[in-house]
Amino acid sequence: MNKWLKILSLDIEYIDNVSFRRVLLISSISILTMLVFIFFLFVNLFVVQNYSVASLDFIAATISLRVLFVLKRDQNIPKAAKLATINLFLFFLTFIYINGSSHFSLIWTIFLPVFATLANGKKIGFYFAFVFYTLLFTLAFLNVGIWSEGKWQYIDLMRLIATSSILTFAMYMNEQALEESDKKLELVREREKKYITDLRNKAITDELTNMYNRRYFYDMIPKLTALAKRKQQYITFFILDIDYFKNYNDYYGHLKGDDALIEVAKLIKQHIQRDDDFVFRLGGEEFAGIIISDDKEKTHEHVMQLCNLIESQKIEHIESLVSEYITASIGIATVAPSKEYDLDKLYNFADQALYCAKNNGRNRSELSFRCA
């Protein structure tokens, strides 16, 4: 079954289930009608010798082939649907006119509203069906007492009108139901995508500060170091620790402490904001960042500015031993692309630099090579 679906779908890219369904319908009907028209072409040419109908068969078969080309080459589904519908539309009317309703030719008309609605949608399909049946009913009315040697009567016309109207209405409502079902299904899928996205974000995001968390930090470090090596760029890793934050929590309370963490996190994210840069909350009052760059000196200066920026926010911290406001100490480690390094080594370099920053008075940043 999958093999046939692949053949009939013509390897077209689909944006939704409706497009997929319509391509299958248009391609399968076009192939079948082309084969049927070719069969009757030979029958009318060599058996019945009805050359006028044979000409119609040839034209209809050619248009069916054209529909397949439009689908495959242009991948224009609406155009192919209209072309296929017009093909059946004109063929049925002309065929009935020529045959004069003999050999049950009217029975073929049941395909038009079904195909027109399913291939074009309820609105355009209804327009096709309405125009088609307006012409057909007029033709049938004018030939009461004439078709089939006078056997075609008003009661037959009434049956044709009633059955055709019911069929058209049924197809319209069926397409309406399918469209509503597709909308609801798409809505459910969107909700599922959003739910999965939310779950993923919660898994990698710190709930308080909305920064990436330690889990995402460990996931991203190997990828970013590999990216830095591939681009032959420096990778700078820094650890930022808020000075005397335990004293802050003890004096102001944990709620105020959370507010302070949120403010510091916001400042770090605003300052370190390029696409290839990432900042994290490692836990407690400790934050980290990764920056990939060509110029390590400019990167160092950029990170070092965080110390002044944090203090300039003037978040009161009476219990601090270095300032009347909240401050931070930063340890910075940078590795050249030519050197071999791993996560543990990079982390240790930055951690040693942070230790030096705290020992040297806090509210400052230190580079790892100063601790060598």
RAFEN-V706727 format. One record per run of one state. SS is the DSSP state (~ for helix, > for strand, _ for the rest). FROM is the first residue (numbers start at 1). LEN is the number of residues. Records with the same first field share a line. If there is no record, write none. Layout:
SS = FROM-LEN  FROM-LEN
//
This chain:
_ = 1-1  10-7  48-3  75-2  100-2  121-1  143-4  151-3  206-6  213-1  232-2  243-2  253-1  272-6  284-2  294-2  313-3  317-8  326-2  336-7  360-5  372-1
~ = 2-8  17-31  51-24  77-23  102-19  122-21  147-4  154-51  214-18  245-8  254-18  296-17  343-17  368-4
> = 205-1  212-1  234-9  278-6  286-8  316-1  325-1  328-8  365-3
//
